[in-house]
Amino acid sequence: MLSQRMKLYFLLAIVSSIAIALVGFVYTKKDLPPYPGAVKSMYGQTLSSKSAIMAGQQVWQRFGLMDLGSVWGHGTYRGPDFTAQALHNMGVTMREVMALQRFRTSYDGLLTEEKGAVDAVVISQIKTNRYDKESDILTLTSLQVAALFKNRDFYHRLFTEGDENGPINPGTITDPTQLRNLADFFFWTAWCAGTTRPGDTHTYTNNWPHDPSVGNMVSGKSLVWSAISLVAFGLCLGGMIYIYHKYGFNKGAQGYKPEPAMALAGAPISASQKKAAKFFLVVAALFFVQVNVGGLMAHYTVSPDSFYGLKAIAAFIPYNWVKSWHLQLAIFWIAVSWIGMTLFVAPMVGNREPKGQGFLVDFLFIAVLIVAVGSLTGEVLGIKGKLADYWFWLGHQGWEYLELGRLWQILLFIGLILWLFLVVRALKDHFKAGQDKWGLPNFLAYSGVAVVVFFSFGLTYDPQTHITIADFWRWWVVHTWVEGAFEFFAAAAVAFVMVNLGLVRLEAGLRAVYFTVGLALFAGIIGVGHHYYWFGEPSLWLALGSTISALEPVPILLLLSEVWHGQSALVKGGSDFPYKYPLMFLMAAICWEFVGAGVMGLSITTPVVNYYEHATYLTVNHGHTALFGTYGILGIGLALFSMRGLVEDKGWSPTLLKLSFWSINIGLFVMFTATLLPTGILQVLDNINHGFWHARSNAFWSRDIIQLLGNTRMVPDVMIIIGSGAFLLFMLKAMGNLKKVTIGSGEPFA
């Protein structure tokens, strides 16, 4: 059914993209920012060491500081970027010390030409790389030594006394040794961001962050590759349009037929399918908790020291607690939705209820609950310093999106393998000799394999791993898992729904989905490089990340055709169409993918834009519209698609679903247009005018317009909370009206 040419294209896209990405890893590993064995003054005094810097990196991880700020722009966006802050403070201290030594006055009291002389010396000292690879020693000038000691005092006060205008509470860290090591780690990240990479003209972080006071300006390579990436996007878009029409990808729609949808909604169910329903109840419950936690975090953005005047709440539930839970709950409920959907459809597609499937579904459900509760609890205990040396295994692993401790991460990985086993065993007849291995059920199974495989890359690092390498593999989970494996699964699920509802012909649906996913995987796997621009990787990633990331919106345009197919069915089916709301959520998800991943994603991935935008609220805007708007709303749609086949008509409540759909989507639209986008634009402008350190400082967040935008956020937050509440009420009602099981263990469906 699928042409040999299409099969070859799909395999080539996967193999070549992984090969190119791994070659990039080899070059990255060869050119890492060095942890100096010793940090010494020009007089030979030992000031710090690799062991101290690594110990500081572990302090940064164990207390979840990536969810309280960021390093090299990776982390949360309300607190300071510790690199930009330390680098700017370094320049300020060096200027003050030199002004006092040379002119016997403060820097502000100098004449213009005197300031120019001080600036030139300070920038020259910051840019000069005094790390000697042979001896493994980093030598600091006397001005840099003064900045190192000042840096230690600054972060000791910040984490012990807190910041009443920011998200860092008093007593966040109190151990003097931990604080000294943490400060030395931040100083090292600032040194990497300020000093010139050997043999090149820019720093180890490609001149990021923007801060003219220390000589950091956008590099020429960023400008050149930005222009090339836009050319690549235009060429690929033109090629896609040509292929789309030449090979008839736009001719897959069928006329509306109510019979397939009616038959699917009224089909009998098996024991394992009914047991899968409780996964969707958990989805609704976790979703409701997650958006409420998000509302609290949004309030902390403008009022970080209290919740409507209640300082005890902010003291007990710090910002990094709610940020960790907001991210982890989102990943959990989206993943659980997809797990439940495949457990529902696999026996039906395989045409037989596998023996013992119901017991295994229950076992998987219990395992998922244990991982969710255990990891969420461990993250809080880790943040509060209650797990001692077990923080990495049981507490907060320290990496944004992968906050859960390593034990919970391994258990989740095992759970995903069990889920894949349950899906494949139900579809095993489609893998027998003589069967087409490229069919839609097979494609659904392959997408499950991709979900498991790409998640495994998060197990490749530990607390001793170089920060650049650890972050490299982290993004293989965060980005490639989401924009590669998730896109793989999403395309398979959408195609499955469309074909089974009789909206798209099977042959055309298969051809479109393989073409779309092939391009999405190629662009997603290599396109992960746009996260590597400023995190200590070589400038190779400016080329790879920018040009390939520009291709990522192209397959999204193909998916928009599915919106038209669904819209036509809804219009013709009217209120009697049983899959009205599942299809509406799927259509909304594809529209949000176009806006969030396509438009907003492309707008911020060119290096010259990303240089100023990186780690601002434009990234937050992209994240909410892409992750929640696309995969979250898709997860709701898939949950409802499954529940429509599990619930009796009397348990299906269109009123609650209507409230949920419009509240969620209108709320997200208002959040996108009226809060996140304008805040991000203003923050980028502040970065351009004052430097990145200032754009992430309390001075920016205390501006009247930013406070107004932050308080306005309550409106869309409440709307989304209402929508999630309506979805939860719908699930509670539906769970009390499930169909009776009529297909026993080992019995066929037909």
Salt bridges, closest charged atoms under 4 A:
ASP31 OD2 - ARG197 NH1 3.06
ASP67 OD1 - LYS323 NZ 3.98
ASP67 OD2 - HIS396 NE2 3.17
ASP119 OD1 - ARG95 NE 2.72
ASP184 OD1 - ARG152 NE 2.88
ASP200 OD2 - HIS202 NE2 3.05
ASP200 OD2 - LYS221 NZ 3.43
ASP211 OD2 - HIS88 ND1 3.02
ASP305 OD2 - LYS311 NZ 2.55
ASP362 OD2 - LYS275 NZ 2.79
ASP362 OD1 - LYS278 NZ 2.59
GLU400 OE2 - LYS323 NZ 2.89
ASP429 OD1 - LYS432 NZ 3.17
ASP471 OD2 - HIS74 ND1 2.82
ASP471 OD1 - ARG474 NE 2.88
GLU483 OE2 - HIS479 ND1 3.28
GLU552 OE2 - HIS479 NE2 3.73
GLU552 OE2 - HIS530 ND1 3.95
GLU562 OE1 - HIS565 ND1 3.31
GLU648 OE1 - LYS650 NZ 3.86
ASP649 OD1 - ARG644 NH2 3.03
ASP686 OD2 - HIS694 ND1 2.69
ASP686 OD1 - ARG703 NH1 3.87
ASP717 OD1 - ARG713 NE 3.01
